[in-house]
Amino acid sequence: MLILQMEEKKDHLYATLEGSLTCKETYQLEHYLIPYMIKRKTKSLVCDCKKLKKIDFDGKYALLKAKVVLKKHGGSFLLCDVKEKIKKELIGYRMRIL
């Protein structure tokens, strides 16, 4: 299960991801987060991944889709507080990780 919490400050969106980001849970990113960013013309997305426990291929692809949408509109994408195990799985996806 994935819990997605969002907070917007001006053109910046802060999202907290909690739980697992797997095939079944990518729905929230693809059908809520990404359309929300497009509608609001979000300039940057900061994802707090401190409570993210697991990610699979579909989860990585959903994050990549969000990054691509932001880049198309000149925005930036940042993942923060990512656990080492998940960082290793994101190698090759060219995402900024703090």
CNS distance restraints for C-alpha pairs under 8 A (distance, minus, plus):
assign (resid   1 and name CA) (resid  19 and name CA) 5.70 0.50 0.50
assign (resid   1 and name CA) (resid  20 and name CA) 5.67 0.50 0.50
assign (resid   1 and name CA) (resid  21 and name CA) 7.59 0.50 0.50
assign (resid   1 and name CA) (resid  25 and name CA) 6.32 0.50 0.50
assign (resid   2 and name CA) (resid  17 and name CA) 6.86 0.50 0.50
assign (resid   2 and name CA) (resid  18 and name CA) 5.66 0.50 0.50
assign (resid   2 and name CA) (resid  19 and name CA) 4.76 0.50 0.50
assign (resid   2 and name CA) (resid  20 and name CA) 5.35 0.50 0.50
assign (resid   2 and name CA) (resid  21 and name CA) 6.15 0.50 0.50
assign (resid   2 and name CA) (resid  25 and name CA) 5.79 0.50 0.50
assign (resid   3 and name CA) (resid  16 and name CA) 7.84 0.50 0.50
assign (resid   3 and name CA) (resid  17 and name CA) 5.99 0.50 0.50
assign (resid   3 and name CA) (resid  18 and name CA) 5.01 0.50 0.50
assign (resid   3 and name CA) (resid  19 and name CA) 6.37 0.50 0.50
assign (resid   4 and name CA) (resid  15 and name CA) 6.71 0.50 0.50
assign (resid   4 and name CA) (resid  16 and name CA) 5.76 0.50 0.50
assign (resid   4 and name CA) (resid  17 and name CA) 5.12 0.50 0.50
assign (resid   4 and name CA) (resid  18 and name CA) 6.58 0.50 0.50
assign (resid   4 and name CA) (resid  28 and name CA) 7.48 0.50 0.50
assign (resid   5 and name CA) (resid  15 and name CA) 5.52 0.50 0.50
assign (resid   5 and name CA) (resid  16 and name CA) 5.13 0.50 0.50
assign (resid   5 and name CA) (resid  17 and name CA) 6.90 0.50 0.50
assign (resid   6 and name CA) (resid  13 and name CA) 6.88 0.50 0.50
assign (resid   6 and name CA) (resid  14 and name CA) 5.63 0.50 0.50
assign (resid   6 and name CA) (resid  15 and name CA) 4.41 0.50 0.50
assign (resid   6 and name CA) (resid  16 and name CA) 6.48 0.50 0.50
assign (resid   7 and name CA) (resid  13 and name CA) 5.89 0.50 0.50
assign (resid   7 and name CA) (resid  14 and name CA) 5.14 0.50 0.50
assign (resid   7 and name CA) (resid  15 and name CA) 6.44 0.50 0.50
assign (resid   8 and name CA) (resid  12 and name CA) 5.82 0.50 0.50
assign (resid   8 and name CA) (resid  13 and name CA) 4.51 0.50 0.50
assign (resid   8 and name CA) (resid  14 and name CA) 6.14 0.50 0.50
assign (resid   9 and name CA) (resid  13 and name CA) 6.35 0.50 0.50
assign (resid   9 and name CA) (resid  14 and name CA) 7.95 0.50 0.50
assign (resid  11 and name CA) (resid  40 and name CA) 7.86 0.50 0.50
assign (resid  11 and name CA) (resid  41 and name CA) 7.25 0.50 0.50
assign (resid  11 and name CA) (resid  42 and name CA) 5.02 0.50 0.50
assign (resid  11 and name CA) (resid  43 and name CA) 5.29 0.50 0.50
assign (resid  11 and name CA) (resid  44 and name CA) 6.86 0.50 0.50
assign (resid  12 and name CA) (resid  42 and name CA) 5.96 0.50 0.50
assign (resid  12 and name CA) (resid  43 and name CA) 5.81 0.50 0.50
assign (resid  12 and name CA) (resid  44 and name CA) 4.92 0.50 0.50
assign (resid  12 and name CA) (resid  45 and name CA) 6.09 0.50 0.50
assign (resid  12 and name CA) (resid  46 and name CA) 7.85 0.50 0.50
assign (resid  13 and name CA) (resid  42 and name CA) 6.72 0.50 0.50
assign (resid  13 and name CA) (resid  43 and name CA) 7.95 0.50 0.50
assign (resid  13 and name CA) (resid  44 and name CA) 6.16 0.50 0.50
assign (resid  13 and name CA) (resid  45 and name CA) 4.87 0.50 0.50
assign (resid  13 and name CA) (resid  46 and name CA) 6.38 0.50 0.50
assign (resid  14 and name CA) (resid  45 and name CA) 5.88 0.50 0.50
assign (resid  14 and name CA) (resid  46 and name CA) 4.90 0.50 0.50
assign (resid  14 and name CA) (resid  47 and name CA) 6.03 0.50 0.50
assign (resid  14 and name CA) (resid  48 and name CA) 7.56 0.50 0.50
assign (resid  15 and name CA) (resid  45 and name CA) 7.30 0.50 0.50
assign (resid  15 and name CA) (resid  46 and name CA) 6.18 0.50 0.50
assign (resid  15 and name CA) (resid  47 and name CA) 4.77 0.50 0.50
assign (resid  15 and name CA) (resid  48 and name CA) 6.15 0.50 0.50
assign (resid  16 and name CA) (resid  47 and name CA) 5.68 0.50 0.50
assign (resid  16 and name CA) (resid  48 and name CA) 4.70 0.50 0.50
assign (resid  16 and name CA) (resid  49 and name CA) 6.41 0.50 0.50
assign (resid  17 and name CA) (resid  47 and name CA) 6.88 0.50 0.50
assign (resid  17 and name CA) (resid  48 and name CA) 6.16 0.50 0.50
assign (resid  17 and name CA) (resid  49 and name CA) 5.43 0.50 0.50
assign (resid  17 and name CA) (resid  50 and name CA) 7.67 0.50 0.50
assign (resid  17 and name CA) (resid  51 and name CA) 6.50 0.50 0.50
assign (resid  17 and name CA) (resid  52 and name CA) 5.78 0.50 0.50
assign (resid  18 and name CA) (resid  49 and name CA) 7.03 0.50 0.50
assign (resid  18 and name CA) (resid  50 and name CA) 7.61 0.50 0.50
assign (resid  18 and name CA) (resid  51 and name CA) 4.67 0.50 0.50
assign (resid  18 and name CA) (resid  52 and name CA) 4.74 0.50 0.50
assign (resid  18 and name CA) (resid  53 and name CA) 7.33 0.50 0.50
assign (resid  19 and name CA) (resid  51 and name CA) 6.34 0.50 0.50
assign (resid  19 and name CA) (resid  52 and name CA) 4.98 0.50 0.50
assign (resid  19 and name CA) (resid  53 and name CA) 5.40 0.50 0.50
assign (resid  19 and name CA) (resid  54 and name CA) 7.03 0.50 0.50
assign (resid  20 and name CA) (resid  25 and name CA) 7.26 0.50 0.50
assign (resid  20 and name CA) (resid  52 and name CA) 6.01 0.50 0.50
assign (resid  20 and name CA) (resid  53 and name CA) 5.45 0.50 0.50
assign (resid  20 and name CA) (resid  54 and name CA) 4.66 0.50 0.50
assign (resid  20 and name CA) (resid  55 and name CA) 5.99 0.50 0.50
assign (resid  21 and name CA) (resid  25 and name CA) 5.56 0.50 0.50
assign (resid  21 and name CA) (resid  26 and name CA) 6.28 0.50 0.50
assign (resid  21 and name CA) (resid  52 and name CA) 7.44 0.50 0.50
assign (resid  21 and name CA) (resid  53 and name CA) 7.99 0.50 0.50
assign (resid  21 and name CA) (resid  54 and name CA) 6.04 0.50 0.50
assign (resid  21 and name CA) (resid  55 and name CA) 4.72 0.50 0.50
assign (resid  21 and name CA) (resid  56 and name CA) 6.73 0.50 0.50
assign (resid  21 and name CA) (resid  58 and name CA) 7.93 0.50 0.50
assign (resid  21 and name CA) (resid  59 and name CA) 5.00 0.50 0.50
assign (resid  22 and name CA) (resid  26 and name CA) 6.24 0.50 0.50
assign (resid  22 and name CA) (resid  54 and name CA) 7.34 0.50 0.50
assign (resid  22 and name CA) (resid  55 and name CA) 5.50 0.50 0.50
assign (resid  22 and name CA) (resid  56 and name CA) 5.16 0.50 0.50
assign (resid  22 and name CA) (resid  57 and name CA) 7.40 0.50 0.50
assign (resid  22 and name CA) (resid  58 and name CA) 5.98 0.50 0.50
assign (resid  22 and name CA) (resid  59 and name CA) 5.03 0.50 0.50
assign (resid  23 and name CA) (resid  56 and name CA) 7.18 0.50 0.50
assign (resid  23 and name CA) (resid  57 and name CA) 7.74 0.50 0.50
assign (resid  23 and name CA) (resid  58 and name CA) 5.13 0.50 0.50
assign (resid  23 and name CA) (resid  59 and name CA) 6.33 0.50 0.50
assign (resid  25 and name CA) (resid  29 and name CA) 7.96 0.50 0.50
assign (resid  25 and name CA) (resid  59 and name CA) 7.73 0.50 0.50
assign (resid  26 and name CA) (resid  30 and name CA) 6.21 0.50 0.50
assign (resid  26 and name CA) (resid  58 and name CA) 6.94 0.50 0.50
assign (resid  26 and name CA) (resid  59 and name CA) 5.85 0.50 0.50
assign (resid  26 and name CA) (resid  62 and name CA) 6.23 0.50 0.50
assign (resid  27 and name CA) (resid  31 and name CA) 5.70 0.50 0.50
assign (resid  27 and name CA) (resid  32 and name CA) 7.70 0.50 0.50
assign (resid  28 and name CA) (resid  32 and name CA) 5.31 0.50 0.50
assign (resid  28 and name CA) (resid  33 and name CA) 6.59 0.50 0.50
assign (resid  29 and name CA) (resid  33 and name CA) 4.75 0.50 0.50
assign (resid  29 and name CA) (resid  34 and name CA) 6.14 0.50 0.50
assign (resid  29 and name CA) (resid  62 and name CA) 6.54 0.50 0.50
assign (resid  29 and name CA) (resid  63 and name CA) 7.73 0.50 0.50
assign (resid  29 and name CA) (resid  66 and name CA) 7.84 0.50 0.50
assign (resid  30 and name CA) (resid  34 and name CA) 5.59 0.50 0.50
assign (resid  30 and name CA) (resid  35 and name CA) 7.49 0.50 0.50
assign (resid  30 and name CA) (resid  62 and name CA) 6.49 0.50 0.50
assign (resid  30 and name CA) (resid  65 and name CA) 7.96 0.50 0.50
assign (resid  30 and name CA) (resid  66 and name CA) 7.95 0.50 0.50
assign (resid  31 and name CA) (resid  35 and name CA) 6.34 0.50 0.50
assign (resid  32 and name CA) (resid  36 and name CA) 5.99 0.50 0.50
assign (resid  33 and name CA) (resid  37 and name CA) 6.23 0.50 0.50
assign (resid  34 and name CA) (resid  38 and name CA) 6.31 0.50 0.50
assign (resid  34 and name CA) (resid  66 and name CA) 5.91 0.50 0.50
assign (resid  34 and name CA) (resid  69 and name CA) 7.44 0.50 0.50
assign (resid  35 and name CA) (resid  39 and name CA) 6.06 0.50 0.50
assign (resid  36 and name CA) (resid  40 and name CA) 6.06 0.50 0.50
assign (resid  37 and name CA) (resid  41 and name CA) 5.68 0.50 0.50
assign (resid  37 and name CA) (resid  42 and name CA) 5.03 0.50 0.50
assign (resid  37 and name CA) (resid  70 and name CA) 7.88 0.50 0.50
assign (resid  38 and name CA) (resid  42 and name CA) 6.75 0.50 0.50
assign (resid  38 and name CA) (resid  69 and name CA) 7.57 0.50 0.50
assign (resid  41 and name CA) (resid  73 and name CA) 7.66 0.50 0.50
assign (resid  42 and name CA) (resid  70 and name CA) 7.41 0.50 0.50
assign (resid  42 and name CA) (resid  75 and name CA) 7.17 0.50 0.50
assign (resid  43 and name CA) (resid  70 and name CA) 6.88 0.50 0.50
assign (resid  43 and name CA) (resid  73 and name CA) 7.44 0.50 0.50
assign (resid  43 and name CA) (resid  74 and name CA) 6.97 0.50 0.50
assign (resid  43 and name CA) (resid  75 and name CA) 4.34 0.50 0.50
assign (resid  43 and name CA) (resid  76 and name CA) 6.48 0.50 0.50
assign (resid  44 and name CA) (resid  70 and name CA) 7.03 0.50 0.50
assign (resid  44 and name CA) (resid  75 and name CA) 5.13 0.50 0.50
assign (resid  44 and name CA) (resid  76 and name CA) 4.63 0.50 0.50
assign (resid  44 and name CA) (resid  77 and name CA) 5.76 0.50 0.50
assign (resid  44 and name CA) (resid  78 and name CA) 7.97 0.50 0.50
assign (resid  45 and name CA) (resid  70 and name CA) 7.94 0.50 0.50
assign (resid  45 and name CA) (resid  75 and name CA) 7.99 0.50 0.50
assign (resid  45 and name CA) (resid  76 and name CA) 6.44 0.50 0.50
assign (resid  45 and name CA) (resid  77 and name CA) 4.97 0.50 0.50
assign (resid  45 and name CA) (resid  78 and name CA) 6.29 0.50 0.50
assign (resid  46 and name CA) (resid  77 and name CA) 6.13 0.50 0.50
assign (resid  46 and name CA) (resid  78 and name CA) 4.84 0.50 0.50
assign (resid  46 and name CA) (resid  79 and name CA) 5.90 0.50 0.50
assign (resid  46 and name CA) (resid  80 and name CA) 7.17 0.50 0.50
assign (resid  47 and name CA) (resid  78 and name CA) 6.24 0.50 0.50
assign (resid  47 and name CA) (resid  79 and name CA) 4.84 0.50 0.50
assign (resid  47 and name CA) (resid  80 and name CA) 6.13 0.50 0.50
assign (resid  48 and name CA) (resid  79 and name CA) 6.20 0.50 0.50
assign (resid  48 and name CA) (resid  80 and name CA) 5.10 0.50 0.50
assign (resid  48 and name CA) (resid  81 and name CA) 6.03 0.50 0.50
assign (resid  48 and name CA) (resid  82 and name CA) 7.57 0.50 0.50
assign (resid  49 and name CA) (resid  79 and name CA) 6.75 0.50 0.50
assign (resid  49 and name CA) (resid  80 and name CA) 5.99 0.50 0.50
assign (resid  49 and name CA) (resid  81 and name CA) 5.42 0.50 0.50
assign (resid  49 and name CA) (resid  82 and name CA) 5.16 0.50 0.50
assign (resid  49 and name CA) (resid  83 and name CA) 7.69 0.50 0.50
assign (resid  50 and name CA) (resid  80 and name CA) 7.44 0.50 0.50
assign (resid  50 and name CA) (resid  81 and name CA) 4.84 0.50 0.50
assign (resid  50 and name CA) (resid  82 and name CA) 5.77 0.50 0.50
assign (resid  50 and name CA) (resid  83 and name CA) 6.94 0.50 0.50
assign (resid  52 and name CA) (resid  82 and name CA) 7.76 0.50 0.50
assign (resid  54 and name CA) (resid  86 and name CA) 7.12 0.50 0.50
assign (resid  55 and name CA) (resid  59 and name CA) 5.54 0.50 0.50
assign (resid  55 and name CA) (resid  60 and name CA) 6.75 0.50 0.50
assign (resid  55 and name CA) (resid  86 and name CA) 6.91 0.50 0.50
assign (resid  56 and name CA) (resid  60 and name CA) 6.30 0.50 0.50
assign (resid  57 and name CA) (resid  61 and name CA) 6.16 0.50 0.50
assign (resid  58 and name CA) (resid  62 and name CA) 6.16 0.50 0.50
assign (resid  59 and name CA) (resid  63 and name CA) 6.39 0.50 0.50
assign (resid  60 and name CA) (resid  64 and name CA) 6.20 0.50 0.50
assign (resid  60 and name CA) (resid  90 and name CA) 7.04 0.50 0.50
assign (resid  61 and name CA) (resid  65 and name CA) 6.19 0.50 0.50
assign (resid  62 and name CA) (resid  66 and name CA) 6.45 0.50 0.50
assign (resid  63 and name CA) (resid  67 and name CA) 6.32 0.50 0.50
assign (resid  64 and name CA) (resid  68 and name CA) 6.18 0.50 0.50
assign (resid  64 and name CA) (resid  93 and name CA) 7.25 0.50 0.50
assign (resid  65 and name CA) (resid  69 and name CA) 6.24 0.50 0.50
assign (resid  66 and name CA) (resid  70 and name CA) 6.37 0.50 0.50
assign (resid  67 and name CA) (resid  71 and name CA) 6.15 0.50 0.50
assign (resid  67 and name CA) (resid  76 and name CA) 7.37 0.50 0.50
assign (resid  67 and name CA) (resid  77 and name CA) 5.71 0.50 0.50
assign (resid  67 and name CA) (resid  95 and name CA) 7.99 0.50 0.50
assign (resid  68 and name CA) (resid  72 and name CA) 6.18 0.50 0.50
assign (resid  69 and name CA) (resid  73 and name CA) 6.77 0.50 0.50
assign (resid  70 and name CA) (resid  74 and name CA) 6.25 0.50 0.50
assign (resid  70 and name CA) (resid  75 and name CA) 4.62 0.50 0.50
assign (resid  70 and name CA) (resid  76 and name CA) 6.07 0.50 0.50
assign (resid  70 and name CA) (resid  77 and name CA) 6.98 0.50 0.50
assign (resid  71 and name CA) (resid  75 and name CA) 5.11 0.50 0.50
assign (resid  71 and name CA) (resid  76 and name CA) 6.37 0.50 0.50
assign (resid  77 and name CA) (resid  95 and name CA) 7.45 0.50 0.50
assign (resid  77 and name CA) (resid  96 and name CA) 6.90 0.50 0.50
assign (resid  78 and name CA) (resid  95 and name CA) 7.03 0.50 0.50
assign (resid  78 and name CA) (resid  96 and name CA) 5.15 0.50 0.50
assign (resid  78 and name CA) (resid  97 and name CA) 5.98 0.50 0.50
assign (resid  78 and name CA) (resid  98 and name CA) 7.41 0.50 0.50
assign (resid  79 and name CA) (resid  95 and name CA) 7.46 0.50 0.50
assign (resid  79 and name CA) (resid  96 and name CA) 6.20 0.50 0.50
assign (resid  79 and name CA) (resid  97 and name CA) 4.75 0.50 0.50
assign (resid  79 and name CA) (resid  98 and name CA) 6.20 0.50 0.50
assign (resid  80 and name CA) (resid  97 and name CA) 5.66 0.50 0.50
assign (resid  80 and name CA) (resid  98 and name CA) 4.59 0.50 0.50
assign (resid  81 and name CA) (resid  97 and name CA) 7.99 0.50 0.50
assign (resid  81 and name CA) (resid  98 and name CA) 6.33 0.50 0.50
assign (resid  82 and name CA) (resid  86 and name CA) 6.53 0.50 0.50
assign (resid  82 and name CA) (resid  87 and name CA) 6.26 0.50 0.50
assign (resid  82 and name CA) (resid  97 and name CA) 7.18 0.50 0.50
assign (resid  82 and name CA) (resid  98 and name CA) 7.23 0.50 0.50
assign (resid  83 and name CA) (resid  87 and name CA) 6.17 0.50 0.50
assign (resid  84 and name CA) (resid  88 and name CA) 6.28 0.50 0.50
assign (resid  85 and name CA) (resid  89 and name CA) 6.77 0.50 0.50
assign (resid  86 and name CA) (resid  90 and name CA) 6.42 0.50 0.50
assign (resid  87 and name CA) (resid  91 and name CA) 6.62 0.50 0.50
assign (resid  87 and name CA) (resid  97 and name CA) 7.88 0.50 0.50
assign (resid  90 and name CA) (resid  94 and name CA) 7.87 0.50 0.50
assign (resid  90 and name CA) (resid  95 and name CA) 7.62 0.50 0.50
